[in-house]
Amino acid sequence: MNESAVAGVRSEKYNHPQDANEGCVGPESVTAGKASACAGCPNQKECASGTYRSNEASAFKAAEEVEIQNALQGIQHIVLVLS
């Protein structure tokens, strides 16, 4: 697969925070930013604000899914390697 085809479809703003605490409930959870696992997380304020649950975030995710589906449309065979 051409990596450049999907390189532009990712956004740090709406993905799960990479520096999230262990046991993170996820930024889209109703308890995001409020759960005990969120204590001390550098993303706590942003998660609690609902940024990841906003209409803008939902629209971005929908557009991202369509873009990924279009990028993968020509894939006919998948080789799964288990080691």
N, C-alpha and C positions, 0 to 999 in steps of 0.2 A: 504494500500500500504506500502511496505517496504521502510522506509525513507532512509536507507543506500543504496538502489538501485539508488537513484537520488542524494545523497549527494555529490558525486564526480563530478557531471556534471556542477557545477556552478563555475564561476571565477569572482572575484572582478574586474579583469582587463578589462573585456569586458561588464560587466553589466552596467546599468544606475547607475551613481554615487549616492550613498546613501545620501551624504551630498550636493547635488546639490541645487542651489537657487530655490526659488519659481518662477514658470514660465519658467523653463528650457525647451529649445527647443529640447532637447535630444541630446545625444552624437553622433548620426549618422546623424544628420541634416547637411545640407550644411552650415548653419549659426552657427553651434556649436562652442562655444568659441568666437564668434564675435557678437552675438545678445546682445541687451541691457540688457536682463535678466541674461546674463553671467557675468556682471560687478561684481567683487568682489568674484566670485565663486572660491573655492579652486581648482577646476578641470578645470578651464578655459584654461590653457596652454595645458593640455593633450587633451582636446576636440578640440581645435583649430589646433592641430598638425595632426589630422586625425587618431589618434590611433584606434578609434572605427570604422572607415570606411576602415581600411586596409584589404588587402587580408588575412592576418593572422586572423584577427577578423572574417571575413566572413567564413573562413574555420572552425574556432572554433565553430561558431554558427551552421553551418551545421552539424558538428559532434555531437554537443550538442543535436540538434533536433533528430537525429537518435538514440542517446543513450536514450533520454527520451521516444521516441516512443517504443523502445525495452523494457524499464522498465515498460511501461504501457500496453504492448501487451496483457497480461493476464487478464486485467480488462474487465469484461463482463457487469457489472451493475454499474450505478452511482446513488447515492442517493443525491438529491438536497434538502437541508433544507432551507426554507425561513422563517425568523422570523420577 
